[in-house]
Amino acid sequence: MLIGVLAYGIPESMYQTYWRTPKFFGLDGLEVTLAAVAVFTFGTILGAGFIGRLLGVRRGWDLKDSSFQQVLTWKAIGKLFRASFYLCLLGYALWIALAVQRGMTPSVVLGVLSGEKGAIYDARFIYLPTVGGVTTLTQFGSAAMVLGAILGFSRGWRPVWSKLAIVVGLAILRAFVNSERFALIELAVPFFVAGVALRYIGSTRVGWVTRTVMVLAPLLGVSALYLLFTGFEYFRSWSNYYAGRDLSLWEFGAMRLLGYYVPSFNNGAYFLQRLDPLNAPYFTLHFLWGFPLSGPAVQKLFPNPLLESSDKWFYFPFLATDANIEFNNADGMLFPLMDYGVAGGLIVWFLVVLAWGALYKLYCR
């Protein structure tokens, strides 16, 4: 909600100066965003309260409790951890094989790591485009981090630490070579949340230092995000295009970080204004169009010339028409609205957050 208010309040002159795009996020964009936030809030509360009770979540589970063991044994958790790890490795192996097939060589990687101009864009858009349902296997790394945390904090780290290190190491390489900082964030956050729950929630032996760090966690998280973002942005944009200009690296990092959020809301408003509802789950389930087995089927099921372009992803050409392709982050909150219209999109979000609320209730219990 705060980003939406900022996007609405920032004058168009700032959009033009720092992000070189017209301002599309007006009062209508703010109203739609606030409506989505209201749906999020109401649906989550309903899911956590009403649906959580329907699921029979009435008391906490201890990992050593017999009721937990009846549901999921340690042996089963170990098997799930190993399955997640190897599926993640398979995803990276397939991705690397595809990159090599497209012509990627070690010199390309070295060019990215050394800050060679244009190398990171070649790596990302020529050699490392994703394949829906194939390279997505790398997302099993997040599951491996959660399951590894459960095993490590409860049974010891020796069986899991090396596998977790490999997953994190691959994510670090991916973050540099493919400019995907979220590859690290989507591993660190689940591991941290699971670790806090297992180590501290319900404990009566938490020291004052730990309590202070937990209280300051939001502020520390924002600071860490800024430092991480600026560090990777040095290789991604600063060394290639912006070094030596009016802004210092730290000022550039701050403006660039803000530019990843405010223009994304502006892009969402742009699509809602210029694009009629697709009446297809194109944005919400985009992998169906890219996956070899489902692609032809969904194109026949949802015939639309716009969705059958040779690019397979019309988002970027459409954005380049009147906005700025450089700041191309999408307002994911409005994706369902692009697919199903405002009313249909809000209904989809409501159903989704009902499930989120129930899962949150399960996590807390």
Residue pairs with C-beta under 8 A, 6 or more apart in sequence:
1 33
1 34
1 37
3 261
3 262
3 265
4 25
4 29
4 30
4 33
4 34
4 37
4 265
5 30
6 261
6 262
7 25
7 29
7 30
7 262
7 265
7 266
7 269
8 25
8 26
8 27
8 29
8 30
10 23
10 262
11 23
12 22
12 23
15 21
15 22
15 23
15 263
15 266
16 22
18 255
18 259
19 259
19 262
19 263
19 266
19 324
19 327
20 324
20 326
21 263
21 266
21 323
21 324
21 327
22 322
22 323
23 266
24 266
24 267
24 269
24 270
24 273
24 323
25 265
25 266
25 268
25 269
26 269
28 269
28 272
29 265
29 266
29 268
29 269
29 272
32 269
32 272
32 334
32 337
32 342
33 265
33 333
33 334
35 342
35 346
36 333
36 334
36 337
36 346
36 349
39 346
39 349
39 350
39 353
40 349
40 353
42 350
43 349
43 350
43 351
43 352
43 353
43 354
43 356
43 357
44 353
44 356
44 357
44 360
45 357
46 354
46 357
47 353
47 354
47 355
47 356
47 357
47 358
47 360
47 361
48 357
48 358
48 360
48 361
49 357
49 361
51 354
51 357
51 358
51 361
52 357
52 358
52 361
52 362
52 365
55 358
55 361
55 362
57 361
57 362
57 365
58 365
59 365
60 202
60 365
61 67
61 68
61 365
62 68
63 150
63 154
63 198
74 151
74 155
77 147
77 150
77 151
78 151
78 159
80 143
80 147
81 144
81 147
81 148
81 151
81 160
81 163
82 163
83 140
84 140
84 141
84 143
84 144
84 147
85 140
85 144
85 163
85 166
85 167
87 137
87 140
88 137
88 138
88 139
88 140
88 141
88 144
88 167
88 170
89 166
89 170
90 137
91 134
91 135
91 136
91 137
91 138
91 139
91 140
92 138
92 170
92 174
94 131
94 134
94 135
94 137
95 128
95 130
95 134
95 135
95 138
98 131
98 134
98 135
99 127
99 128
102 126
102 127
103 126
103 127
104 123
104 127
104 128
108 119
108 122
108 123
108 127
109 123
109 177
111 119
112 119
112 120
112 123
112 176
112 177
112 235
113 176
113 177
113 235
115 234
115 235
115 239
115 240
117 239
117 240
117 241
118 240
120 177
120 179
120 235
120 236
120 240
123 177
123 178
123 179
124 178
124 179
128 177
128 178
130 136
130 290
131 290
131 291
131 292
132 286
132 287
132 288
132 289
132 290
132 291
133 287
133 290
133 291
133 292
133 293
133 294
134 291
136 287
138 170
138 174
138 183
139 186
141 167
141 170
141 171
141 186
141 187
142 186
142 187
142 190
144 163
144 164
144 167
145 164
145 167
145 187
145 188
145 190
145 191
145 194
146 190
146 191
146 194
148 160
148 163
148 164
148 191
149 190
149 191
149 194
149 195
149 198
150 194
150 198
151 159
151 160
152 160
152 161
152 164
153 195
153 198
153 199
154 198
164 191
167 187
168 184
168 187
171 183
171 184
171 187
172 184
174 180
174 183
175 181
175 183
175 184
175 232
176 232
176 235
179 232
179 235
179 236
181 228
181 229
181 232
184 228
185 228
196 214
197 363
200 206
200 210
200 214
213 220
225 257
226 253
226 254
226 257
229 253
229 256
229 257
229 260
230 249
230 250
230 252
230 253
230 254
230 256
230 257
233 252
233 253
233 256
234 249
237 256
238 249
238 252
238 253
242 252
243 249
245 252
247 255
259 327
260 327
260 329
261 329
263 323
263 324
263 327
263 329
264 327
264 329
264 330
264 331
264 332
265 331
266 323
266 331
267 319
267 323
267 327
267 328
267 329
267 330
267 331
268 330
268 331
268 333
268 334
268 338
269 331
269 334
270 319
270 322
270 323
271 318
271 319
271 334
271 338
272 334
272 337
272 338
272 342
274 318
274 321
274 322
275 318
275 338
277 337
277 338
277 339
277 340
277 341
277 344
278 302
278 304
278 306
278 307
278 338
278 339
279 302
279 339
279 340
279 341
280 298
280 302
280 304
280 307
280 339
281 288
281 302
281 339
282 289
282 302
282 307
282 338
282 339
283 330
283 335
283 336
283 338
283 339
284 335
284 336
284 339
284 348
286 313
288 294
288 295
288 298
289 295
289 298
289 299
289 307
289 312
290 312
290 313
299 307
299 308
306 314
307 314
309 317
311 317
315 328
315 330
316 325
316 328
319 325
319 328
333 349
334 345
335 345
336 344
336 345
336 346
336 348
336 349
337 344
337 345
337 346
338 345
339 345
339 348
340 347
340 348
